């Protein structure tokens, strides 16, 4: 068995989840988010893209996993699950039958049962199967954020994995910048960035890298079709490194060939903004106040029309298709308190479409009892490669 945390830590996480369930008046919880099962048991698989559900009761009975046959050994060898049930592919298959049988066995008819709905692990068609079968039989309650809320503040062991991910993200960024020269092919740049992560014992990140030059430097999402950099160009890089599924992110826009005076000014303002955001990420403030700081700087300097309406989000152990581990998102008005032990990705982004210029600066922080710690050794600067 391969577990990446001590068994006692998993036991404490399950106990905390049960306390939260009882506080919400839930008799059981249907876990469809792969991040939840990884957090509570260590179960590590990509099989969540099919129907997969773990049942956690508010009492002390063992958790039950319902999954497909190909994930049987995965569950046995990467998790604390002892009660593993299977469903099999067949014409007209409906795994909600097997799920209901598990709930009947646990005496949950008429019970108040939480369900994780805000997850890539529960598609609309599978939710319809579960809802149609269970809603007349028990009371289903949206509990998407119950375990997710527990995961926002990280343990010491989790923080150690994030620190390693941050080291790998730094190595990856250095490799990509070294490769980014006039005439370089974006695919080669992306490939160079993947080597330090994988060679350093990390995992393929759950998304990205978001990498684009020219017009595509203004994009903040991945788009297919790598291009070759011009003699004078710009390149935006946003990427994550993942270690034991825990992610750390970085974001930069660099100049290719020569500096652009307006872009250089955009960098200075962006640096001022992310510095203010980092200072705001401390206990006593709310998550929304980080974005208030972001907006103040950009709006004061005349870039209000070029900034984003949010400036980051929580990170943790995530699976495809996204490294974003939300909520929380960092936007003005978010009243969640900043607490020590949060891992947040802060990004300050300017998109000047009329001038076809981008400037982005982002890094991962750890919140503490006082000032936040930036988890990157790379100092922000306006990079020009030739």
Secondary structure, 3 states (H helix, E strand, C coil): CCCCCCHHHHHHHHHHHHHHHHHCCCCEEEECCHHHHHHHHCCCCCHHHCCCEEEEECCCCCCEEEEEHHHHHHHHHHCCCCEEEEECCCCCCCCHHHHHHHHHHCCCCCCEEEECCCCCCCCHHHHHHHHHHHCCCCEEEECCCHHHHHHCECCHHHHHHHHHHHHHHHHHHHHHHHHCCCCCEHHHHHHHHHHHHHHCCCECCCCCCEEEEHHHHHCCCCCCCCCECCCCEEEEEEEEEEECCEEEEEEEEEEECCCCHHHHHHHHHHHHHHHHHHHHCCCCCEHHHHHHHHHHHHHHCCCCCCECCCCEEECCECCCCCCCCCCCECCCCCCCECCCCEEEEEEEEEEECCCCEEEEEEEEEECCCCCCEECCCCCCCCCEEC
